[in-house]
Amino acid sequence: MSKLSHAKIHFNDQGTPVAADFDDVYFSNDGGLAETDYVFLQHNGLPKRWQAHPRSAFHIIETGFGTGANFLLSWLRFRQFRAQHPKACCQRLYFSSVEKFPLSHADLTRALTVHSELSELCQQLLNAYPLAVSGCHRLSFDHGTVMLDLWFGDVSTVLPQLDTPADAIYLDGFAPSKNPDMWQDSLFSQLYRLSRPGTQLSTFTAAGLVKRGLLQAGFSVTKVKGFGRKREMLTACLSDTPTAVTAPEQSAPLDGAVTIIGGGIASLCSALALTQRGITVTLLCEDADVACQASQNRQGAVYPNLHANLTDDSQLHVQAFLYARRFYQHWQQQGLDFAMDWCGLLHIASNSQLQQRQHKLIANGFWPEQLVQQVDPHAATELAGLPLAQGGIYFPLAGWLNPQQFCRQALAYLTKLSHFSVQFNCKVSAIRKNDGLWHISSNQQAYQCSTLLLACGSALNQFAQTAGLALNKIRGQVSHVENTAMAPLKTVLCHKGYITPQWQGLHSVGATFDRQGTEAVVTEADNSENLALVQAQLHQPAWFAQSRVKSAAAAFRATLPDHLPVAGPVPEQPALYLLGGLGARGIMLSPLLAELIACQICAEPLPLSLTLRQKISASRF
């Protein structure tokens, strides 16, 4: 993972963007979309190949996202294809594009003005365009039928992190003579590794080093007429079956059905991700309703945990945080009615040691200021709306969300689907594999399924197959406080605990961490501890003095020793998956990790790098 820099560009007399570092245009002055259509769609056999494609998803890999013109035209053509062929097997498009120097939002906005025929799609892309942070940014369009995976980073480091073969490859980028660092033998060998029988490739260039590189990697290469004034370009396909293709982590369930054991936000996010793909889902919940345990919080803070250096942990948090924002906003737009406010979050530097760590985090310059910025006490006071004695770091995109409302709204949506069902008060006692099926024993009846996902929070390691998980159950209590003096609070305040702005007349103040607690019951001692922590950390603020606890909630967080979640298949247990160990980050982590598992089950492109998947794999235990 490396620090990103935005592309340095200017616009020529024709209005075409030009990369200053490479002295090359992003697309032809003669017509960018016409060039895209000719070079990349027509010479990859698109859209015709979609009609006979044998899988539900078609995967395009692109080197060099640039202005997004190749993606936008592919999206338009796929939308038109689906409208014309509603019963075709292929109904989802994945577009994985690598970009080392992403355009700034302002430059991308200007660059896309030339594509008036794509104005609606351009605006959707601009609305979703992510911050310049390394890693994969999964953007969903057209109700999840078009997925753009924007991989920000160097192609030489990104491609080895992918392992889902492409059906088509757009070999784009600046001319080999002007960008020699990209056009290396390793590029061609990685593209060959990411190919399978039937994969086609096209590129605008006919340079000798590109032709030789493709041939040496194992492709069959053909020269054809180039676009416009270009005399020639190259197309390629496999000369034989690649020997180095990485097999999918898991194939789709044989009967197209998955059973989920759980009832919190991880379970509901997983059910949404799977049903969107047409998978039949059965949810087994031990309580009388969903979100009765750790997901019962009124106002959970949503923000990433960042380190001063570009660690894998930080990258996971940033990717999950940005994905979660898009995810929850999407479902609100779809009509789910749950409380959420991206009001920002201020992490107070409550002691000198924390102040130094925060200063180092900002000084290292790895994180864009749109994500996090340092503020002094005066600025902190302005942001909070209440007088503060300390500064800190501010997350302008962060906020809070009511996970219980979200879960129950998601359930209401799911129960309207013909391929979803739920069983409440269903206490699962054991699972076992027999004759290719998972057999589930419960207090109600026996269930069978081909694919099983365990997303049951602090009960994740109760089964023989998961007993090796070193899961820690940490009891926590949140106090719901009434205080008119705190009414002006405009942003979430974090210290060793947190305070939210008021919602329905109450502020959430929490949360305790009790490693010895054995019962999820509310105690007055914990309410007192929550109030005392605020007084100690924020230097006895006068506006907090009259706080009165009106109610509280207690539950168990499930964490693992390395403080990372677990998500993915269980080693040596075919078609068994885990999602858990989310600690206090379930709201933020669940959407992306649920998406990951759905893609693993359905053998679709994965939204996390190989490195990050290994960090959260169950095989680490």
VEXDREN-2710 file (C-alpha; in Angstrom, 1 decimal):
% VEXDREN-2710
k/r/px/py/pz
1/MET/0.0/0.0/0.0
2/SER/1.5/3.3/-1.0
3/LYS/0.6/7.0/-0.9
4/LEU/-1.4/8.2/-4.0
5/SER/-0.9/11.4/-6.0
6/HIS/-3.5/12.9/-8.2
7/ALA/-2.8/13.1/-11.9
8/LYS/-1.3/16.4/-13.1
9/ILE/-3.3/17.3/-16.2
10/HIS/-4.1/20.2/-18.5
11/PHE/-6.6/20.5/-21.4
12/ASN/-5.5/21.1/-24.9
13/ASP/-7.2/23.3/-27.5
14/GLN/-9.7/20.5/-28.4
15/GLY/-10.6/20.2/-24.7
16/THR/-8.9/16.8/-24.4
17/PRO/-7.2/16.1/-21.1
18/VAL/-3.4/15.7/-21.3
19/ALA/-1.2/14.0/-18.7
20/ALA/1.6/16.4/-17.8
21/ASP/3.9/13.6/-16.6
22/PHE/3.5/11.5/-19.7
23/ASP/2.8/14.2/-22.3
24/ASP/0.0/12.1/-23.7
25/VAL/-3.7/12.5/-24.2
26/TYR/-6.3/10.5/-22.2
27/PHE/-8.3/9.8/-25.3
28/SER/-8.2/10.7/-29.0
29/ASN/-8.8/14.2/-30.2
30/ASP/-10.8/12.6/-33.0
31/GLY/-13.4/11.3/-30.7
32/GLY/-12.8/9.5/-27.4
33/LEU/-16.0/7.4/-27.3
34/ALA/-15.7/6.3/-30.9
35/GLU/-12.1/5.1/-30.1
36/THR/-13.3/3.3/-27.0
37/ASP/-16.1/1.5/-29.0
38/TYR/-13.7/0.5/-31.8
39/VAL/-10.7/-0.5/-29.8
40/PHE/-12.1/-2.1/-26.7
41/LEU/-15.7/-3.1/-27.2
42/GLN/-15.8/-4.2/-30.9
43/HIS/-12.4/-5.9/-30.7
44/ASN/-13.4/-7.8/-27.5
45/GLY/-16.6/-8.9/-29.3
46/LEU/-18.9/-6.8/-27.2
47/PRO/-21.8/-6.6/-26.7
48/LYS/-22.4/-9.7/-28.8
49/ARG/-20.4/-12.0/-26.5
50/TRP/-22.7/-11.2/-23.6
51/GLN/-25.6/-13.0/-25.4
52/ALA/-23.8/-16.4/-25.2
53/HIS/-21.9/-15.9/-22.0
54/PRO/-22.4/-19.0/-19.8
55/ARG/-22.0/-17.3/-16.5
56/SER/-24.2/-14.8/-14.6
57/ALA/-21.4/-12.2/-14.4
58/PHE/-19.0/-10.9/-17.1
59/HIS/-15.6/-9.6/-15.9
60/ILE/-13.6/-6.9/-17.6
61/ILE/-10.1/-6.0/-16.4
62/GLU/-8.7/-2.6/-17.5
63/THR/-5.2/-1.1/-17.1
64/GLY/-5.6/2.6/-16.7
65/PHE/-9.0/4.0/-15.6
66/GLY/-8.1/7.6/-16.7
67/THR/-11.3/9.5/-17.3
68/GLY/-13.5/6.4/-17.1
69/ALA/-14.6/6.6/-20.7
70/ASN/-14.0/2.9/-21.4
71/PHE/-16.1/2.0/-18.3
72/LEU/-18.9/4.5/-19.1
73/LEU/-19.4/3.2/-22.6
74/SER/-19.2/-0.4/-21.4
75/TRP/-21.8/0.4/-18.8
76/LEU/-24.1/1.9/-21.4
77/ARG/-23.8/-1.0/-23.8
78/PHE/-24.4/-3.5/-20.9
79/ARG/-27.5/-1.6/-19.8
80/GLN/-28.8/-1.7/-23.4
81/PHE/-28.0/-5.4/-23.6
82/ARG/-29.9/-6.3/-20.5
83/ALA/-32.9/-4.4/-21.7
84/GLN/-32.8/-6.2/-25.0
85/HIS/-32.0/-9.7/-23.5
86/PRO/-33.7/-9.9/-20.1
87/LYS/-33.5/-13.7/-20.0
88/ALA/-29.9/-14.0/-20.9
89/CYS/-27.7/-15.8/-18.5
90/CYS/-25.3/-12.9/-18.1
91/GLN/-27.0/-10.2/-16.0
92/ARG/-24.1/-8.6/-14.1
93/LEU/-21.0/-6.7/-15.3
94/TYR/-17.9/-6.4/-13.2
95/PHE/-15.3/-3.8/-14.3
96/SER/-12.0/-4.0/-12.5
97/SER/-9.9/-1.0/-13.4
98/VAL/-6.4/-0.1/-12.1
99/GLU/-5.2/3.5/-11.8
100/LYS/-1.9/4.8/-10.4
101/PHE/-2.7/8.5/-10.7
102/PRO/-6.4/9.1/-10.3
103/LEU/-7.8/12.3/-11.5
104/SER/-9.1/14.8/-8.9
105/HIS/-12.9/15.1/-8.7
106/ALA/-12.7/18.6/-10.3
107/ASP/-10.5/17.4/-13.2
108/LEU/-12.7/14.4/-13.8
109/THR/-15.8/16.6/-13.8
110/ARG/-14.3/18.8/-16.5
111/ALA/-12.9/15.9/-18.5
112/LEU/-16.3/14.2/-18.7
113/THR/-18.1/17.3/-20.0
114/VAL/-17.2/16.2/-23.6
115/HIS/-19.3/13.1/-23.3
116/SER/-22.7/14.7/-23.5
117/GLU/-24.4/11.5/-24.7
118/LEU/-23.3/9.9/-21.4
119/SER/-24.2/12.7/-19.1
120/GLU/-26.5/10.7/-16.8
121/LEU/-23.9/8.0/-16.3
122/CYS/-21.1/10.6/-15.9
123/GLN/-23.0/12.2/-13.1
124/GLN/-23.6/8.9/-11.3
125/LEU/-19.9/8.2/-11.6
126/LEU/-19.0/11.6/-10.2
127/ASN/-21.4/11.2/-7.4
128/ALA/-19.7/7.9/-6.4
129/TYR/-16.1/8.8/-7.2
130/PRO/-14.0/7.8/-4.2
131/LEU/-11.2/9.6/-2.3
132/ALA/-7.7/9.0/-3.5
133/VAL/-6.8/6.2/-1.1
134/SER/-4.9/3.1/-2.2
135/GLY/-6.8/-0.2/-2.6
136/CYS/-10.1/-1.3/-4.1
137/HIS/-13.2/1.0/-4.1
138/ARG/-16.3/-1.0/-5.2
139/LEU/-18.9/1.2/-6.7
140/SER/-22.4/-0.2/-7.5
141/PHE/-24.6/1.1/-10.3
142/ASP/-28.0/0.1/-11.8
143/HIS/-29.1/-1.8/-8.7
144/GLY/-26.0/-3.8/-8.4
145/THR/-26.0/-5.1/-12.0
146/VAL/-22.9/-3.0/-12.9
147/MET/-20.0/-3.1/-10.4
148/LEU/-16.9/-0.9/-10.8
149/ASP/-13.9/-1.9/-8.8
150/LEU/-11.5/1.0/-8.9
151/TRP/-8.1/-0.2/-7.8
152/PHE/-6.0/2.8/-7.0
153/GLY/-2.3/1.9/-7.1
154/ASP/0.5/0.7/-9.4
155/VAL/-0.6/-2.0/-11.8
156/SER/2.5/-4.0/-10.9
157/THR/1.4/-4.3/-7.3
158/VAL/-2.4/-4.4/-7.9
159/LEU/-2.7/-7.2/-10.4
160/PRO/-1.0/-9.8/-8.2
161/GLN/-3.7/-9.1/-5.6
162/LEU/-6.5/-10.1/-8.0
163/ASP/-7.5/-13.7/-8.6
164/THR/-10.8/-13.8/-10.5
165/PRO/-10.1/-14.4/-14.2
166/ALA/-11.2/-11.8/-16.8
167/ASP/-13.5/-12.5/-19.7
168/ALA/-12.2/-9.4/-21.5
169/ILE/-9.1/-7.2/-21.0
170/TYR/-8.8/-3.6/-21.9
171/LEU/-5.0/-3.1/-22.2
172/ASP/-5.0/0.7/-22.0
173/GLY/-2.6/3.3/-20.6
174/PHE/-0.3/5.9/-22.0
175/ALA/1.8/5.0/-25.0
176/PRO/4.6/2.5/-24.2
177/SER/7.3/5.0/-25.3
178/LYS/5.9/7.6/-22.8
179/ASN/5.1/5.2/-19.9
180/PRO/7.7/2.4/-20.0
181/ASP/7.3/1.6/-16.3
182/MET/3.9/0.1/-16.9
183/TRP/4.7/-2.0/-20.0
184/GLN/6.9/-4.6/-18.4
185/ASP/7.0/-8.4/-18.9
186/SER/5.4/-8.7/-15.4
187/LEU/2.3/-6.9/-16.7
188/PHE/1.8/-9.4/-19.6
189/SER/2.4/-12.4/-17.4
190/GLN/-0.1/-11.2/-14.8
191/LEU/-2.7/-10.6/-17.5
192/TYR/-2.1/-14.1/-18.8
193/ARG/-2.5/-15.5/-15.2
194/LEU/-5.8/-13.6/-15.0
195/SER/-7.1/-15.1/-18.3
196/ARG/-9.1/-18.3/-18.9
197/PRO/-10.3/-20.1/-22.1
198/GLY/-12.3/-17.6/-24.0
199/THR/-10.6/-14.5/-22.6
200/GLN/-10.1/-11.8/-25.3
201/LEU/-7.7/-8.8/-25.1
202/SER/-7.4/-5.6/-27.1
203/THR/-5.1/-2.6/-27.0
204/PHE/-4.7/0.7/-28.9
205/THR/-1.0/0.1/-29.5
206/ALA/0.8/-2.0/-32.0
207/ALA/4.3/-1.4/-30.4
208/GLY/6.7/-4.2/-30.9
209/LEU/7.5/-4.6/-27.2
210/VAL/3.8/-5.1/-26.4
211/LYS/3.4/-7.7/-29.1
212/ARG/6.5/-9.5/-28.0
213/GLY/5.4/-9.3/-24.3
214/LEU/2.0/-10.8/-25.0
215/LEU/3.4/-13.6/-27.2
216/GLN/6.0/-14.4/-24.6
217/ALA/3.4/-14.5/-21.9
218/GLY/1.4/-17.1/-23.9
219/PHE/-1.2/-15.1/-25.9
220/SER/-1.9/-15.5/-29.6
221/VAL/-1.6/-12.0/-31.0
222/THR/-3.1/-10.4/-34.1
223/LYS/-2.5/-7.0/-35.7
224/VAL/-5.6/-5.3/-37.0
225/LYS/-6.5/-1.9/-38.4
226/GLY/-6.2/0.9/-35.8
227/PHE/-8.7/3.6/-35.0
228/GLY/-8.8/6.8/-37.0
229/ARG/-5.3/7.8/-38.1
230/LYS/-3.7/4.9/-36.2
231/ARG/-2.5/2.3/-38.8
232/GLU/-2.5/-0.7/-36.5
233/MET/-3.6/-2.0/-33.1
234/LEU/-3.4/-5.4/-31.3
235/THR/-5.9/-8.0/-30.3
236/ALA/-5.0/-11.2/-28.4
237/CYS/-6.5/-14.4/-27.0
238/LEU/-5.2/-17.5/-25.3
239/SER/-3.1/-19.9/-27.3
240/ASP/-3.8/-22.6/-24.8
241/THR/-5.2/-23.0/-21.3
242/PRO/-3.2/-21.0/-18.7
243/THR/-1.5/-23.1/-16.1
244/ALA/-1.3/-20.4/-13.5
245/VAL/-4.9/-19.2/-13.2
246/THR/-6.0/-19.1/-9.6
247/ALA/-9.1/-21.1/-8.9
248/PRO/-12.0/-19.3/-7.4
249/GLU/-12.1/-19.5/-3.6
250/GLN/-15.5/-21.1/-3.8
251/SER/-18.0/-22.0/-6.5
252/ALA/-21.7/-21.0/-6.4
253/PRO/-23.9/-23.2/-4.1
254/LEU/-25.3/-26.2/-6.0
255/ASP/-28.9/-25.4/-5.3
256/GLY/-28.6/-21.7/-5.3
257/ALA/-29.4/-21.4/-1.6
258/VAL/-27.6/-20.3/1.5
259/THR/-28.5/-20.5/5.2
260/ILE/-27.3/-17.8/7.6
261/ILE/-27.2/-18.3/11.3
262/GLY/-27.4/-15.0/13.1
263/GLY/-29.7/-12.0/13.6
264/GLY/-27.5/-8.9/13.7
265/ILE/-26.2/-6.4/11.2
266/ALA/-23.6/-8.8/9.7
267/SER/-26.4/-11.3/9.0
268/LEU/-28.7/-8.8/7.4
269/CYS/-26.0/-7.3/5.2
270/SER/-25.1/-10.8/4.1
271/ALA/-28.7/-11.6/3.3
272/LEU/-29.0/-8.4/1.2
273/ALA/-25.8/-9.1/-0.7
274/LEU/-26.8/-12.7/-1.5
275/THR/-30.5/-12.0/-2.4
276/GLN/-29.3/-9.3/-4.8
277/ARG/-27.5/-12.0/-6.7
278/GLY/-30.7/-14.2/-6.9
279/ILE/-29.5/-16.5/-4.1
280/THR/-32.2/-18.0/-1.9
281/VAL/-31.5/-17.2/1.7
282/THR/-32.8/-18.7/4.9
283/LEU/-32.0/-16.8/8.1
284/LEU/-32.1/-18.6/11.5
285/CYS/-32.3/-16.1/14.4
286/GLU/-32.3/-17.2/18.0
287/ASP/-34.2/-14.2/19.2
288/ALA/-37.8/-13.0/18.7
289/ASP/-36.6/-10.3/16.3
290/VAL/-33.4/-9.2/14.6
291/ALA/-31.0/-6.8/16.2
292/CYS/-31.7/-7.8/19.8
293/GLN/-28.1/-8.2/20.9
294/ALA/-25.0/-6.2/19.8
295/SER/-26.9/-4.5/17.0
296/GLN/-29.5/-3.0/19.3
297/ASN/-27.5/0.3/19.7
298/ARG/-29.5/3.5/19.2
299/GLN/-26.6/5.5/17.7
300/GLY/-23.4/3.7/16.7
301/ALA/-20.4/5.8/15.7
302/VAL/-19.1/5.1/12.2
303/TYR/-15.5/6.1/11.4
304/PRO/-12.2/4.4/10.4
305/ASN/-9.4/3.6/12.8
306/LEU/-6.3/5.1/11.1
307/HIS/-2.6/4.7/11.8
308/ALA/0.2/7.1/11.0
309/ASN/1.6/4.6/8.5
310/LEU/-0.2/2.9/5.6
311/THR/-0.9/-0.3/7.4
312/ASP/-3.1/-3.1/6.1
313/ASP/-5.4/-2.6/9.1
314/SER/-5.9/1.1/8.2
315/GLN/-6.6/0.2/4.5
316/LEU/-9.2/-2.3/5.5
317/HIS/-10.9/0.3/7.7
318/VAL/-10.8/3.0/5.0
319/GLN/-12.2/0.8/2.3
320/ALA/-14.9/-0.6/4.6
321/PHE/-15.8/2.9/5.9
322/LEU/-16.2/4.4/2.4
323/TYR/-18.1/1.4/1.2
324/ALA/-20.4/1.5/4.2
325/ARG/-21.3/5.2/3.5
326/ARG/-22.3/4.3/-0.1
327/PHE/-24.1/1.2/1.1
328/TYR/-26.3/2.8/3.7
329/GLN/-27.0/5.8/1.5
330/HIS/-28.1/3.5/-1.3
331/TRP/-30.6/1.6/1.0
332/GLN/-32.0/4.8/2.3
333/GLN/-32.6/5.9/-1.3
334/GLN/-34.3/2.5/-1.8
335/GLY/-36.8/3.4/0.9
336/LEU/-35.4/1.9/4.0
337/ASP/-36.3/4.2/6.9
338/PHE/-33.6/4.3/9.5
339/ALA/-31.9/7.0/11.5
340/MET/-28.4/8.1/10.2
341/ASP/-26.5/11.3/10.2
342/TRP/-23.1/11.9/8.6
343/CYS/-22.5/14.8/10.9
344/GLY/-18.7/14.3/11.3
345/LEU/-16.8/12.9/14.2
346/LEU/-14.2/14.7/16.4
347/HIS/-11.7/12.5/18.2
348/ILE/-10.5/14.5/21.1
349/ALA/-6.7/14.5/22.0
350/SER/-7.4/13.9/25.6
351/ASN/-3.8/13.6/26.6
352/SER/-0.3/14.6/25.3
353/GLN/0.5/11.1/24.1
354/LEU/-2.6/10.9/22.0
355/GLN/-2.0/14.4/20.7
356/GLN/1.5/13.3/19.5
357/ARG/0.0/10.3/17.7
358/GLN/-2.6/12.4/16.0
359/HIS/0.0/14.9/15.0
360/LYS/2.1/12.2/13.4
361/LEU/-0.9/10.7/11.6
362/ILE/-1.6/14.0/9.9
363/ALA/2.1/15.0/9.4
364/ASN/2.9/11.8/7.5
365/GLY/0.5/13.0/4.8
366/PHE/-0.9/9.6/3.8
367/TRP/-4.5/10.4/4.3
368/PRO/-6.5/13.0/2.3
369/GLU/-7.9/15.9/4.3
370/GLN/-11.4/15.1/3.0
371/LEU/-11.0/12.0/5.2
372/VAL/-9.2/13.3/8.3
373/GLN/-7.7/16.6/9.5
374/GLN/-6.2/18.0/12.6
375/VAL/-8.0/20.8/14.5
376/ASP/-7.1/23.1/17.4
377/PRO/-9.4/23.7/20.4
378/HIS/-11.0/26.7/18.7
379/ALA/-11.8/24.8/15.6
380/ALA/-12.9/21.8/17.6
381/THR/-15.3/24.1/19.5
382/GLU/-16.7/25.5/16.3
383/LEU/-17.2/22.0/14.8
384/ALA/-18.8/20.6/18.0
385/GLY/-21.1/23.5/18.8
386/LEU/-20.0/23.2/22.4
387/PRO/-16.9/24.6/24.2
388/LEU/-14.0/22.2/24.2
389/ALA/-10.6/22.5/26.0
390/GLN/-8.7/20.2/23.6
391/GLY/-8.3/19.9/19.9
392/GLY/-8.0/16.6/18.0
393/ILE/-8.6/15.1/14.6
394/TYR/-11.8/15.5/12.7
395/PHE/-13.4/13.0/10.3
396/PRO/-15.8/15.1/8.2
397/LEU/-17.4/12.1/6.5
398/ALA/-18.1/10.1/9.7
399/GLY/-21.2/10.1/11.8
400/TRP/-23.7/7.8/13.5
401/LEU/-26.3/5.2/12.5
402/ASN/-29.1/3.3/14.2
403/PRO/-28.2/-0.4/13.5
404/GLN/-31.4/-1.8/15.0
405/GLN/-33.6/0.3/12.8
406/PHE/-31.5/-0.6/9.8
407/CYS/-31.7/-4.3/10.5
408/ARG/-35.4/-4.3/11.0
409/GLN/-36.0/-2.2/7.9
410/ALA/-33.7/-4.6/5.9
411/LEU/-35.7/-7.5/7.2
412/ALA/-39.0/-5.8/6.1
413/TYR/-37.5/-5.4/2.7
414/LEU/-36.2/-9.0/2.5
415/THR/-39.4/-10.6/3.7
416/LYS/-41.1/-9.2/0.5
417/LEU/-38.8/-11.3/-1.6
418/SER/-39.9/-14.8/-2.7
419/HIS/-36.3/-16.1/-2.2
420/PHE/-35.9/-15.1/1.5
421/SER/-37.3/-16.6/4.7
422/VAL/-36.6/-16.2/8.4
423/GLN/-37.1/-18.4/11.4
424/PHE/-37.2/-16.7/14.8
425/ASN/-36.6/-18.2/18.2
426/CYS/-34.4/-20.8/16.5
427/LYS/-31.5/-21.8/18.7
428/VAL/-29.0/-23.8/16.7
429/SER/-27.1/-26.4/18.8
430/ALA/-24.9/-28.2/16.3
431/ILE/-23.9/-28.3/12.6
432/ARG/-22.5/-31.3/10.7
433/LYS/-21.6/-32.1/7.1
434/ASN/-23.0/-35.2/5.5
435/ASP/-23.5/-36.3/1.9
436/GLY/-22.5/-32.8/0.6
437/LEU/-25.0/-31.0/2.8
438/TRP/-24.8/-29.1/6.1
439/HIS/-27.3/-30.5/8.6
440/ILE/-28.4/-28.0/11.3
441/SER/-29.8/-29.1/14.6
442/SER/-32.0/-26.6/16.5
443/ASN/-34.7/-26.4/19.1
444/GLN/-37.3/-26.1/16.4
445/GLN/-36.5/-28.6/13.6
446/ALA/-33.6/-29.9/11.5
447/TYR/-32.5/-27.9/8.6
448/GLN/-30.3/-28.7/5.6
449/CYS/-28.4/-26.5/3.2
450/SER/-25.5/-26.8/0.7
451/THR/-23.9/-23.5/1.9
452/LEU/-23.8/-22.2/5.4
453/LEU/-22.8/-18.8/6.8
454/LEU/-22.2/-18.3/10.5
455/ALA/-22.7/-14.7/11.5
456/CYS/-23.8/-15.2/15.1
457/GLY/-21.7/-12.7/16.9
458/SER/-20.3/-13.8/20.3
459/ALA/-21.7/-17.4/19.6
460/LEU/-19.5/-17.8/16.5
461/ASN/-17.1/-20.4/18.1
462/GLN/-19.8/-22.5/19.8
463/PHE/-19.7/-25.2/17.1
464/ALA/-17.1/-28.0/16.7
465/GLN/-16.0/-26.6/13.4
466/THR/-15.2/-23.2/14.8
467/ALA/-14.1/-24.0/18.3
468/GLY/-10.5/-23.0/17.4
469/LEU/-11.5/-19.3/17.1
470/ALA/-10.0/-17.4/20.1
471/LEU/-13.1/-15.3/20.4
472/ASN/-13.3/-12.8/23.2
473/LYS/-16.7/-11.8/24.6
474/ILE/-16.5/-8.2/25.9
475/ARG/-19.6/-6.8/27.7
476/GLY/-20.4/-3.2/26.9
477/GLN/-23.0/-0.8/28.1
478/VAL/-24.2/2.4/26.4
479/SER/-26.1/5.1/28.5
480/HIS/-28.9/7.2/26.9
481/VAL/-28.6/10.6/28.4
482/GLU/-31.0/13.6/28.6
483/ASN/-29.3/17.0/28.8
484/THR/-30.6/20.3/27.4
485/ALA/-27.2/21.9/27.7
486/MET/-25.8/19.4/25.2
487/ALA/-28.5/20.0/22.6
488/PRO/-26.2/22.2/20.5
489/LEU/-23.8/19.3/19.9
490/LYS/-23.3/19.0/16.1
491/THR/-20.9/16.1/15.7
492/VAL/-19.9/12.8/17.4
493/LEU/-17.3/13.3/20.1
494/CYS/-14.9/10.5/20.7
495/HIS/-12.4/10.1/23.6
496/LYS/-11.9/6.8/25.3
497/GLY/-15.7/6.6/24.9
498/TYR/-18.1/8.7/22.8
499/ILE/-21.0/11.1/22.9
500/THR/-23.5/11.4/20.0
501/PRO/-25.6/14.4/19.1
502/GLN/-29.1/14.0/20.4
503/TRP/-31.7/11.9/18.6
504/GLN/-35.3/11.8/19.8
505/GLY/-34.2/13.8/22.8
506/LEU/-31.4/11.6/24.0
507/HIS/-27.6/11.4/23.6
508/SER/-25.8/8.1/23.5
509/VAL/-22.8/8.0/25.9
510/GLY/-20.6/5.0/26.0
511/ALA/-19.3/2.5/26.2
512/THR/-17.9/0.3/28.9
513/PHE/-15.5/-2.5/28.2
514/ASP/-16.0/-5.3/30.7
515/ARG/-13.9/-8.5/29.9
516/GLN/-15.2/-10.3/33.0
517/GLY/-18.9/-9.7/32.5
518/THR/-21.1/-12.7/31.9
519/GLU/-24.6/-11.2/31.6
520/ALA/-25.9/-8.6/29.2
521/VAL/-27.8/-6.8/31.8
522/VAL/-27.9/-3.0/32.5
523/THR/-26.2/-1.8/35.7
524/GLU/-26.2/1.6/37.4
525/ALA/-22.5/1.2/38.0
526/ASP/-21.8/1.2/34.3
527/ASN/-24.0/4.2/33.8
528/SER/-21.9/6.0/36.4
529/GLU/-18.7/4.8/34.7
530/ASN/-19.8/6.2/31.3
531/LEU/-20.6/9.6/32.8
532/ALA/-17.4/9.7/34.9
533/LEU/-15.3/8.9/31.8
534/VAL/-16.6/11.9/29.9
535/GLN/-15.8/14.2/32.9
536/ALA/-12.3/12.8/33.1
537/GLN/-11.5/12.8/29.4
538/LEU/-13.0/16.2/28.5
539/HIS/-11.8/18.1/31.7
540/GLN/-15.1/18.5/33.5
541/PRO/-17.0/20.3/30.8
542/ALA/-19.8/22.5/32.3
543/TRP/-22.3/21.5/29.6
544/PHE/-22.1/17.8/30.7
545/ALA/-22.7/18.4/34.4
546/GLN/-26.5/18.1/34.3
547/SER/-26.6/14.8/32.3
548/ARG/-29.3/12.4/33.4
549/VAL/-29.4/8.7/32.3
550/LYS/-32.9/7.9/31.1
551/SER/-32.2/4.4/29.8
552/ALA/-29.3/2.1/28.8
553/ALA/-28.5/-1.0/26.8
554/ALA/-25.9/-3.8/27.4
555/ALA/-24.6/-6.4/25.0
556/PHE/-21.5/-8.5/24.2
557/ARG/-19.0/-7.5/21.6
558/ALA/-17.1/-10.3/19.9
559/THR/-13.4/-9.6/19.2
560/LEU/-10.3/-11.6/18.2
561/PRO/-6.8/-11.3/19.6
562/ASP/-5.4/-9.4/16.7
563/HIS/-8.5/-7.0/16.7
564/LEU/-9.3/-7.9/13.1
565/PRO/-12.5/-9.5/11.9
566/VAL/-12.8/-12.9/10.4
567/ALA/-14.5/-13.2/7.0
568/GLY/-14.5/-16.0/4.4
569/PRO/-14.4/-19.7/4.0
570/VAL/-13.5/-22.0/6.8
571/PRO/-10.4/-24.2/6.0
572/GLU/-11.2/-27.9/5.4
573/GLN/-14.9/-27.2/5.8
574/PRO/-16.3/-26.9/2.2
575/ALA/-19.2/-24.4/1.8
576/LEU/-18.9/-23.1/5.4
577/TYR/-18.3/-19.4/5.9
578/LEU/-17.7/-17.1/8.8
579/LEU/-18.4/-13.4/9.4
580/GLY/-17.6/-12.1/12.8
581/GLY/-15.1/-10.7/15.3
582/LEU/-16.4/-7.2/14.4
583/GLY/-16.0/-5.8/17.9
584/ALA/-17.4/-2.2/18.1
585/ARG/-17.1/-1.8/14.3
586/GLY/-20.0/-4.0/13.1
587/ILE/-21.8/-1.1/11.4
588/MET/-18.7/-0.1/9.4
589/LEU/-17.3/-3.5/8.6
590/SER/-20.4/-5.6/7.9
591/PRO/-21.4/-4.2/4.4
592/LEU/-18.0/-4.7/2.7
593/LEU/-17.3/-8.1/4.4
594/ALA/-20.8/-9.3/3.5
595/GLU/-20.2/-8.3/-0.1
596/LEU/-16.9/-10.2/0.0
597/ILE/-18.5/-13.4/1.2
598/ALA/-21.3/-13.1/-1.3
599/CYS/-18.7/-12.8/-4.1
600/GLN/-16.8/-15.8/-2.7
601/ILE/-19.9/-17.9/-2.6
602/CYS/-20.9/-16.9/-6.2
603/ALA/-17.3/-17.0/-7.6
604/GLU/-17.4/-13.4/-8.6
605/PRO/-14.6/-10.8/-8.5
606/LEU/-13.6/-9.9/-4.9
607/PRO/-13.6/-6.4/-3.5
608/LEU/-10.6/-6.9/-1.2
609/SER/-6.9/-7.6/-2.1
610/LEU/-5.3/-11.0/-1.5
611/THR/-3.3/-9.4/1.3
612/LEU/-6.3/-8.1/3.2
613/ARG/-8.2/-11.4/2.6
614/GLN/-5.4/-13.3/4.2
615/LYS/-5.3/-10.9/7.2
616/ILE/-9.0/-11.6/7.9
617/SER/-9.1/-15.3/6.9
618/ALA/-10.2/-18.0/9.3
619/SER/-7.0/-19.9/8.3
620/ARG/-4.9/-17.5/10.5
621/PHE/-6.1/-19.4/13.6
END
